[in-house]
Amino acid sequence: MGQGAARLRPGPMSSTISAQGPAAAPAPRRRWAAHLFTLAFLAVWEAASWALPPFLLPGPGEVAMGLYRFLATPHQVWHLAVSIGHVLGAIGLSFVIGALLALLPYYFPVWRFAIQHRLAPLINAFPGVGWTLLAVMWFGINSGAVIFAISAVLTPFALVNLWAGLSHLDGDLLEMSRSYTRSRWRQFRLVIVPLLYPFVFATLRIMFGVAWKVTLTAELFGGNSGLGYLINMARQDFDTAAIFVCIVLIVMFVYGMDRLVFSPVQNRLSRQYAQ
């Protein structure tokens, strides 16, 4: 009897292993499906490029050669660096402004209605092109106008997401922290900020993706450098391949940062500070 029971004990383990097997098995098939989809997309793109004139749709090979020439030209790489600077500067500025606007009604509730029901809807509904045109009129065609236009579009993202994080803070934990210290700064630095880490990183992740979309428009109308400026020059010269090169660079940069930096760090923070 005991031996029979002993023989039966490995049963749950074997069932667990068998349950994990089918879940892990489709993973290679999913990867192959993704690769096949990419190859099919490139094949359709190549076929379409043969049917259309080159100035309308260059082929993937031509775009790849253009990408190589772009990265081998220091002047064009400088334009890429300028766009990266515009994105990072605008994200930093808009995050600080959005954080201050979110913290103001949290610590001073008298401002809550004005910010949440007046200011936030206004800046959230204001079109990005409108900010760009105003920035050109106020600051001229330069990097300052581009950073201002991008920051104006990104600020509502920081305000809304950080306010959501502040609204969902654990009240019991905050009450306990107040029993240990009366200093609001210590409570903010040691309790509130760590609790906001997942919201902060999610906000930065969203802002990074949106910033590149806004950057092209801002540089197109109000910039004298950057990828948007290069796209404008390529449009005037009917250089469609150069436009595709700029788009591919942005897609590669955003995708790489999201997969290699933002996603792993956010997952780690979410596990660390999950309830």
C-alpha positions as CSV (number, residue, x, y, z in Angstrom):
1,M,0.0,0.0,0.0
2,G,2.8,2.4,1.0
3,Q,4.7,1.5,-2.2
4,G,1.5,2.2,-4.2
5,A,1.1,5.5,-2.6
6,A,4.7,6.3,-3.2
7,R,4.3,5.4,-6.9
8,L,1.3,7.7,-7.0
9,R,3.1,10.8,-5.5
10,P,5.0,11.8,-8.7
11,G,1.6,12.0,-10.4
12,P,1.0,15.7,-9.8
13,M,4.6,16.6,-10.8
14,S,4.2,14.7,-14.1
15,S,0.9,16.3,-14.7
16,T,2.5,19.7,-14.1
17,I,5.3,18.9,-16.5
18,S,2.8,17.7,-19.1
19,A,0.8,20.9,-18.6
20,Q,3.8,23.1,-19.1
21,G,4.8,21.2,-22.2
22,P,2.0,22.3,-24.5
23,A,2.2,25.9,-23.2
24,A,5.9,26.1,-24.1
25,A,5.6,24.1,-27.4
26,P,3.9,26.8,-29.5
27,A,6.5,29.4,-28.7
28,P,8.8,28.4,-31.6
29,R,5.8,28.3,-33.9
30,R,4.8,31.8,-32.9
31,R,8.3,33.0,-33.6
32,W,8.3,31.3,-37.0
33,A,4.9,32.8,-37.8
34,A,6.3,36.2,-37.0
35,H,9.3,35.7,-39.2
36,L,7.1,34.4,-42.0
37,F,4.9,37.5,-41.7
38,T,7.9,39.8,-41.9
39,L,9.2,38.0,-45.0
40,A,5.7,38.1,-46.6
41,F,5.5,41.8,-45.9
42,L,8.9,42.4,-47.5
43,A,8.0,40.3,-50.5
44,V,4.7,42.3,-51.0
45,W,6.7,45.5,-50.6
46,E,9.3,44.4,-53.2
47,A,6.6,43.3,-55.6
48,A,4.7,46.6,-55.2
49,S,8.0,48.5,-55.8
50,W,8.3,46.8,-59.2
51,A,4.8,47.8,-60.2
52,L,5.2,51.5,-59.1
53,P,7.7,54.1,-60.1
54,P,10.7,54.5,-57.7
55,F,9.8,58.0,-56.7
56,L,6.5,56.6,-55.4
57,L,7.6,53.5,-53.7
58,P,11.3,52.4,-53.4
59,G,12.0,48.8,-52.8
60,P,13.4,47.4,-49.5
61,G,16.8,46.9,-51.0
62,E,17.0,50.6,-52.1
63,V,15.9,51.7,-48.6
64,A,18.5,49.4,-47.0
65,M,21.2,51.0,-49.2
66,G,19.9,54.4,-48.3
67,L,20.0,53.5,-44.6
68,Y,23.7,52.4,-45.0
69,R,24.5,55.7,-46.7
70,F,22.7,57.6,-44.0
71,L,24.6,56.0,-41.2
72,A,27.9,56.5,-43.1
73,T,27.3,60.3,-43.5
74,P,28.3,62.2,-40.3
75,H,26.1,65.2,-41.3
76,Q,23.0,63.1,-41.5
77,V,23.8,61.2,-38.3
78,W,24.0,64.6,-36.7
79,H,20.4,65.3,-37.7
80,L,19.4,62.0,-36.0
81,A,21.2,63.1,-32.9
82,V,19.4,66.4,-33.0
83,S,16.0,64.6,-33.1
84,I,17.0,62.4,-30.2
85,G,18.0,65.6,-28.3
86,H,14.6,67.2,-29.1
87,V,12.8,64.0,-27.9
88,L,14.8,63.7,-24.6
89,G,14.6,67.4,-23.8
90,A,10.9,67.6,-24.4
91,I,10.2,64.4,-22.4
92,G,12.2,65.8,-19.4
93,L,10.5,69.2,-19.6
94,S,7.0,67.9,-20.0
95,F,7.4,65.3,-17.3
96,V,8.5,67.9,-14.8
97,I,5.6,70.2,-15.7
98,G,3.1,67.4,-15.6
99,A,4.4,66.1,-12.3
100,L,4.1,69.5,-10.7
101,L,0.6,69.9,-12.1
102,A,-0.4,66.5,-10.7
103,L,1.2,67.1,-7.3
104,L,-0.3,70.6,-6.9
105,P,-4.0,69.4,-6.4
106,Y,-2.8,66.4,-4.4
107,Y,-1.2,68.6,-1.7
108,F,-3.5,71.6,-2.2
109,P,-7.0,70.2,-3.0
110,V,-8.3,73.8,-3.6
111,W,-6.6,73.6,-7.0
112,R,-8.1,70.2,-8.0
113,F,-11.1,71.4,-9.9
114,A,-9.2,74.1,-11.8
115,I,-6.5,71.7,-13.0
116,Q,-8.5,68.5,-13.5
117,H,-11.6,70.1,-15.1
118,R,-10.2,73.2,-16.7
119,L,-6.5,73.1,-17.5
120,A,-6.1,69.4,-18.3
121,P,-9.0,69.2,-20.8
122,L,-7.7,72.4,-22.5
123,I,-4.1,71.3,-23.1
124,N,-5.3,67.7,-23.9
125,A,-7.6,68.9,-26.6
126,F,-5.3,71.5,-28.1
127,P,-4.0,70.2,-31.5
128,G,-0.3,69.5,-31.8
129,V,-0.1,71.4,-35.1
130,G,-1.5,74.4,-33.4
131,W,1.2,74.3,-30.7
132,T,3.8,74.0,-33.5
133,L,2.5,77.0,-35.4
134,L,2.4,79.1,-32.2
135,A,5.9,78.0,-31.3
136,V,7.2,79.1,-34.7
137,M,5.5,82.5,-34.2
138,W,6.8,82.9,-30.6
139,F,10.3,81.5,-30.8
140,G,11.1,81.3,-34.5
141,I,12.4,78.3,-36.5
142,N,14.8,76.7,-34.1
143,S,15.2,73.8,-31.6
144,G,13.5,75.8,-28.8
145,A,10.3,76.0,-30.9
146,V,10.4,72.2,-31.5
147,I,11.0,71.3,-27.9
148,F,8.2,73.7,-26.8
149,A,5.7,72.1,-29.3
150,I,6.6,68.6,-28.3
151,S,6.4,69.4,-24.6
152,A,3.0,71.0,-24.9
153,V,1.7,67.8,-26.5
154,L,3.3,65.5,-24.0
155,T,2.4,67.3,-20.8
156,P,-1.2,66.0,-20.6
157,F,0.2,62.4,-20.7
158,A,2.3,63.1,-17.6
159,L,-0.4,64.9,-15.8
160,V,-3.2,62.3,-16.4
161,N,-1.0,59.3,-15.6
162,L,0.7,60.7,-12.5
163,W,-2.6,61.9,-11.2
164,A,-4.0,58.4,-11.6
165,G,-1.0,57.0,-9.7
166,L,-1.5,59.5,-6.9
167,S,-5.2,58.7,-6.7
168,H,-4.6,55.0,-6.3
169,L,-2.0,55.2,-3.5
170,D,-2.6,52.9,-0.6
171,G,-4.3,55.0,2.1
172,D,-3.3,52.6,4.9
173,L,0.3,52.7,4.0
174,L,0.3,56.5,3.9
175,E,-1.4,56.6,7.3
176,M,1.2,54.3,8.7
177,S,4.0,56.4,7.2
178,R,2.6,59.5,8.9
179,S,2.8,57.8,12.2
180,Y,6.6,57.4,11.7
181,T,7.3,60.9,10.5
182,R,5.7,64.3,10.3
183,S,7.9,65.5,7.5
184,R,6.0,65.6,4.2
185,W,9.3,65.6,2.3
186,R,10.4,62.4,3.9
187,Q,7.1,60.8,3.3
188,F,7.1,61.9,-0.3
189,R,10.7,60.7,-0.9
190,L,10.5,57.4,0.9
191,V,6.9,56.3,0.4
192,I,5.1,58.2,-2.3
193,V,7.8,58.2,-4.9
194,P,8.5,54.4,-4.7
195,L,4.8,53.7,-4.9
196,L,4.7,55.8,-8.1
197,Y,7.6,54.0,-9.8
198,P,5.3,51.8,-12.0
199,F,3.2,54.9,-13.0
200,V,6.3,57.0,-13.6
201,F,7.9,54.4,-15.9
202,A,4.7,53.7,-17.8
203,T,4.3,57.5,-18.3
204,L,7.8,57.8,-19.7
205,R,7.3,54.8,-21.9
206,I,4.1,56.3,-23.5
207,M,5.7,59.7,-23.8
208,F,8.7,58.3,-25.6
209,G,6.6,56.7,-28.3
210,V,4.3,59.7,-28.8
211,A,7.2,62.1,-28.7
212,W,8.7,60.7,-31.9
213,K,5.4,61.1,-33.7
214,V,5.1,64.8,-32.7
215,T,8.8,65.5,-33.3
216,L,8.5,64.9,-37.1
217,T,5.6,67.4,-37.3
218,A,7.3,69.9,-35.2
219,E,10.6,69.6,-37.1
220,L,8.8,69.6,-40.4
221,F,7.1,73.0,-39.7
222,G,9.3,74.7,-37.1
223,G,12.8,73.1,-37.2
224,N,16.0,73.8,-39.1
225,S,17.5,70.4,-38.3
226,G,16.5,66.9,-37.3
227,L,14.8,64.0,-39.1
228,G,11.7,66.1,-39.8
229,Y,13.8,68.7,-41.5
230,L,15.4,65.9,-43.6
231,I,12.0,64.6,-44.6
232,N,10.9,68.1,-45.6
233,M,14.0,68.4,-47.8
234,A,13.5,64.9,-49.3
235,R,9.8,65.8,-50.0
236,Q,10.9,68.8,-52.1
237,D,13.4,66.7,-54.0
238,F,11.0,63.8,-54.5
239,D,13.5,61.5,-52.7
240,T,11.0,59.0,-51.3
241,A,13.8,56.6,-50.3
242,A,15.2,59.2,-47.9
243,I,11.8,59.6,-46.3
244,F,11.5,55.8,-45.9
245,V,15.0,55.8,-44.3
246,C,14.0,58.3,-41.7
247,I,10.8,56.4,-40.9
248,V,12.8,53.1,-40.6
249,L,15.3,54.8,-38.3
250,I,12.5,56.0,-36.0
251,V,10.8,52.6,-36.0
252,M,14.0,50.8,-35.2
253,F,14.9,53.2,-32.4
254,V,11.5,53.2,-30.7
255,Y,11.1,49.4,-31.0
256,G,14.6,48.8,-29.7
257,M,14.2,51.1,-26.7
258,D,10.8,49.6,-25.9
259,R,12.0,46.0,-26.1
260,L,15.4,46.4,-24.6
261,V,15.0,49.1,-22.0
262,F,11.5,50.2,-21.2
263,S,9.7,46.8,-21.1
264,P,12.3,44.9,-19.0
265,V,12.6,47.8,-16.4
266,Q,8.9,48.3,-16.2
267,N,8.2,44.6,-15.7
268,R,10.8,44.5,-13.0
269,L,9.3,47.6,-11.2
270,S,5.8,46.1,-11.6
271,R,6.8,42.9,-9.9
272,Q,8.7,44.7,-7.2
273,Y,5.9,47.1,-6.3
274,A,2.9,45.0,-7.1
275,Q,0.5,44.4,-4.2
